[in-house]
């Protein structure tokens, strides 16, 4: 999905949400991210789900792929 078709872009996400997506892109599991950020695994999972919904993405693979394209741009 192109940037112009989205309701929001990665640049509009909070630092915390971007950090979580970045950690996912680096291959970290939800449990590792939660431990690193001193959050529950459920909170991290909720942030990921909410972020995907806001970006109109359907799964974590798509989220990571789109994020990496955004970072590279």
N, C-alpha and C positions, 0 to 999 in steps of 0.2 A: 504494500500500500504506500503510495507516495505521500510525502510530507504535506502536500497541499490538500489531500483528501482527509486528513486526520482532524479531529476536533482540537487536539493539542499536539505539541511536539515534545521531544525529550528535553529540550531546553527550558520548558515550562515546568518540569518536575522539580520537586524539592531535592535538596542535597541528599537527604536520607534515602529517598526513592532511587535517585541516580546511583548512590553508593551500593545499594542492594542489587540493582541491575548490573552494575560493574562487577560486583563479586560473583554474580551468576555467570557473567561472561567469562570470568577467569576460571570457572569450573567448580566453584565452591558450592557445597550442598546447603540446603536451608538450615540445617542444624549448625553448621560452621558459621554461617552468617549471623544466626541468632546469638551464638556464643560470643562472637567478635563484637557485636553491637549491644550486648547485655539485654537482649529481648527474648521473648518466647518464640519457639518455632512457629506457633500459630500466628503471632503478630507478623513475622516475616512473610509467611505464606499469604496472609491477608494483604499485605502491602504489594506483593507480587501480583496477586489477583486483581486488586484495585488498579494497579498501574497498567496491566494488560487491558483491562476494561476501558480505561481512559484513553489509551492509545489505539483502541479497537483492534487489538491483536488477539490471537486465539490460543496460543500456547507458549510455553517458555522458550522453545527453540526459535519461534518467530520473534519473540521479544529480544532474545540475544542477538539474532541475525540483524534485526533492524537497528538495535543499539550500536552494534559494531560498525554498521554502515554509517550511522550518524556520527560516530566518533571519528571515522576515517575521512569524513567530508570536510 
